[in-house]
Amino acid sequence: MTRPETPLRTAAPFPAQQGDQRAPAYCLTEIPESAWSDAGGPRRTWVSRAALLAVLALQAALSLRLSNTAFQDEALYLTAGHAQLDHLLHSAPAPRDYAAYFSGSPQLYPVLAALVDARFGLHGARLMSLCFMLGATGLLYSFTRRLFNERTGLAAAALFAVLQSTVVMGYFATYDAPTVFLLALAAWIVVRTARAPAPAVLLAAPVMLLAVGVKYAAGLYLPTLVALALLTAPPGRGAKALLRPLLLVATTSALLALGVHGTDLLAGVRQTTTARDHGTDGAALLLGRSAEWGALLFLTAVGGAVSYARRGRLHESPTAWRLGGPGRRRRALLGLLLCGTALLAPVYQVHLGTGVSLFKHVGFGLLFAAPMAGVGLTRLVGAHFRHPQLGLALWTTALCLGISQSDSRFANWPDSTAMVRTIAADVNDKGLYLSSTPEVPVYYLRDRTSHDRWRSVFGMDYTDPGGHRYTGDDAYRAAVRDGTFDLVVLDGFTNPRVDRVVTESLRNNPHYRLLAHLTSGEPGGNRDPHRYRIWVRH
C-alpha cells in the first residue's frame, strides 16, 4: 500500500511582533552572475607585467648571445657620427656629404650612436639598440592590450620578441632599432588617445616626423598610423571620428615640410628611398626570403584577423557579451590594415628589385601585424587555455626559426679582428687604399685614417698620369697596374665579381706582394669561413 502524496508546504514566517527589531534568522546571499570579473585588477596587472618582463628578458638574452665585429653599415654610421661631432664641436670639415646617400639624417642617429660609442665602444652602441627594441616590444604589448586584452598583448609581444629581425636589430648599431621604437611609440600614442579629445592625437605627429628623419623608409608606415587613428576612434562618433586622422595628416605634413625646408635631406630621400637605382633581384627570390623570415607570424596574424572579424568577443567571462565594441565592419578593416602593413616592405622592395636590408624592413611591418598575431595565438589556445599545446608548438617554432636565422645573419660577414691588426702598421692619413668594406678599417683605425683615403669595390673613376680616364672595371685594372693603392684588402664576399677583377690585376703585378691570407670562422661550425687577402705595395 502506497502512501498518498501530499503537496509540500513551506513554513510560514513567524509574525513580527510590534516593536521587534531583531534581524531575520536566515537570508540568502546575493549570487554573482559569473565567478570572475572581466574588469582589470591589481593581481591581473602584476601577473601580466611579470609575464612581460619574462618575454623582455628572453628577447634580451637572444640578442646578447650574438657576437661579431662591426658590420660595414655599423662601421659607416658610427664613423659618420664621429665626423659629424667633430664638425659640430670643432668645425672640422666633413670628409663626405653623408646626407646625399644616407638612408636617414646623418645628424640624428649617427651622432647619438657616436656619443655612446666614444664612451662605451661598439658594445655600448649595440646595447642602445637593444634598449630601443625592448622598448618597442613593451609598447607593442601596451597598445595591443588596449586594442584587445592582456593575454593578446602578451601573445603579440612573445611572437614579436623572437623574430629574426627583432633579435638582430636588438644588437645591431644601425638606424633600424630606434626607427622601430619610434613607430611603436607613435602607434601607442594613437591608440592611447583614442577616447581623449581629438587634438590629443597630435602628440603622435612629432614622433612620426622623428621616425622618418631617423630612417626615411619609416614614411612607408605613416598611412597605417593615420588609418589607425580613424579605426580606433570610439564607435558612435560618426563624422567626428574623421577629425583625428585629418588633424594628424595636416600636422605631420606641415612638420615634414618644415623639416626638409632649407636642407638637402630631400635629395637623400630620393637617392636612397624613392628614386634609388633598381636592382636585379627577382620577385620570387625576394618574396621567398620575406616568407622565410616572417611568414609564420604573418599567417598567424591573418588567422587572427579572420577570427576577430567573425567574432569580436575576446573575454571569457559571460558578462563580456554585454561589453560594447567595434562592429564587424570595423573589425574587418582593422585586421586588413594591420596584416596589410606587413606586406608593404616586401612589395616595395620587389618593385625596387633589391634585397638590401629586407630582413630588417620585414620586421617593421610585422610590428603592426603582431597584434593580430596575438589574437590568432590566443584563439588557437582557446578559452580557459583549452589547447595550450597548440600555442606552445607555434611559439616554439617561431623561437627556433628566430634563433637559427639570427645566428646565420650575424655570421654573414667576416670577423675583422685579425685583418685590422695586420694592416694597422701600414695605414696612415696620406696613403690611398682599396677595400671590399672600407668602412670597417676606417672605423677601427679612425685615429689614423679617414673615408677620403679609401676606395670601395662598388664603382670607381680613375685618371692615369697620362690623362686617360677610366670607369668601372677598367678603372680598377688601370689603378692596380699603375700601383696607385698602398694597400688592397679583399674579402671575396662583398662584391665577388669586382674582387675577381682586382685579384687578376694583382697577379704577377710587380708593384704588390701578398701580405697576408687570413681566415675567420670554422668549416662546419656556426660561422662559415671567410677569407681576407691583403696586398701591400712594395
C-alpha positions, 0 to 999 in steps of 0.5 A, a space after each residue: 500500500 502506497 502512501 498518498 502524496 501530499 503537496 509540500 508546504 513551506 513554513 510560514 514566517 513567524 509574525 513580527 511582533 510590534 516593536 521587534 527589531 531583531 534581524 531575520 534568522 536566515 537570508 540568502 546571499 546575493 549570487 554573482 552572475 559569473 565567478 570572475 570579473 572581466 574588469 582589470 585588477 591589481 593581481 591581473 596587472 602584476 601577473 601580466 607585467 611579470 609575464 612581460 618582463 619574462 618575454 623582455 628578458 628572453 628577447 634580451 638574452 637572444 640578442 646578447 648571445 650574438 657576437 661579431 665585429 662591426 658590420 660595414 653599415 655599423 662601421 659607416 654610421 658610427 664613423 659618420 657620427 664621429 665626423 659629424 661631432 667633430 664638425 659640430 664641436 670643432 668645425 672640422 670639415 666633413 670628409 663626405 656629404 653623408 646626407 646625399 646617400 644616407 638612408 636617414 639624417 646623418 645628424 640624428 642617429 649617427 651622432 647619438 650612436 657616436 656619443 655612446 660609442 666614444 664612451 662605451 665602444 661598439 658594445 655600448 652602441 649595440 646595447 642602445 639598440 637593444 634598449 630601443 627594441 625592448 622598448 618597442 616590444 613593451 609598447 607593442 604589448 601596451 597598445 595591443 592590450 588596449 586594442 584587445 586584452 592582456 593575454 593578446 598583448 602578451 601573445 603579440 609581444 612573445 611572437 614579436 620578441 623572437 623574430 629574426 629581425 627583432 633579435 638582430 636589430 636588438 644588437 645591431 648599431 644601425 638606424 633600424 632599432 630606434 626607427 622601430 621604437 619610434 613607430 611603436 611609440 607613435 602607434 601607442 600614442 594613437 591608440 592611447 588617445 583614442 577616447 581623449 579629445 581629438 587634438 590629443 592625437 597630435 602628440 603622435 605627429 612629432 614622433 612620426 616626423 622623428 621616425 622618418 628623419 631617423 630612417 626615411 623608409 619609416 614614411 612607408 608606415 605613416 598611412 597605417 598610423 593615420 588609418 589607425 587613428 580613424 579605426 580606433 576612434 570610439 564607435 558612435 562618433 560618426 563624422 567626428 571620428 574623421 577629425 583625428 586622422 585629418 588633424 594628424 595628416 595636416 600636422 605631420 605634413 606641415 612638420 615634414 615640410 618644415 623639416 626638409 625646408 632649407 636642407 638637402 635631406 630631400 635629395 637623400 630621400 630620393 637617392 636612397 628611398 624613392 628614386 634609388 637605382 633598381 636592382 636585379 633581384 627577382 620577385 620570387 627570390 625576394 618574396 621567398 626570403 620575406 616568407 622565410 623570415 616572417 611568414 609564420 607570424 604573418 599567417 598567424 596574424 591573418 588567422 587572427 584577423 579572420 577570427 576577430 572579424 567573425 567574432 569580436 568577443 575576446 573575454 571569457 567571462 559571460 558578462 563580456 557579451 554585454 561589453 560594447 565594441 567595434 562592429 564587424 565592419 570595423 573589425 574587418 578593416 582593422 585586421 586588413 590594415 594591420 596584416 596589410 602593413 606587413 606586406 608593404 616592405 616586401 612589395 616595395 622592395 620587389 618593385 625596387 628589385 633589391 634585397 638590401 636590408 629586407 630582413 630588417 624592413 620585414 620586421 617593421 611591418 610585422 610590428 603592426 601585424 603582431 597584434 593580430 598575431 596575438 589574437 590568432 595565438 590566443 584563439 588557437 589556445 582557446 578559452 580557459 587555455 583549452 589547447 595550450 599545446 597548440 600555442 606552445 608548438 607555434 611559439 616554439 617554432 617561431 623561437 627556433 626559426 628566430 634563433 637559427 636565422 639570427 645566428 646565420 645573419 650575424 655570421 654573414 660577414 667576416 670577423 675583422 679582428 685579425 685583418 685590422 691588426 695586420 694592416 694597422 702598421 701600414 695605414 696612415 692619413 696620406 696613403 690611398 687604399 682599396 677595400 671590399 668594406 672600407 668602412 670597417 678599417 676606417 672605423 677601427 683605425 679612425 685615429 689614423 685614417 679617414 673615408 677620403 683615403 679609401 676606395 670601395 669595390 662598388 664603382 670607381 673613376 680613375 685618371 692615369 698620369 697620362 690623362 686617360 680616364 677610366 670607369 668601372 672595371 677598367 678603372 680598377 685594372 688601370 689603378 692596380 697596374 699603375 700601383 696607385 693603392 698602398 694597400 688592397 684588402 679583399 674579402 671575396 664576399 662583398 662584391 665577388 665579381 669586382 674582387 675577381 677583377 682586382 685579384 687578376 690585376 694583382 697577379 704577377 703585378 710587380 708593384 704588390 706582394 701578398 701580405 697576408 691570407 687570413 681566415 675567420 670562422 670554422 668549416 662546419 661550425 656556426 660561422 662559415 669561413 671567410 677569407 681576407 687577402 691583403 696586398 701591400 705595395 712594395 
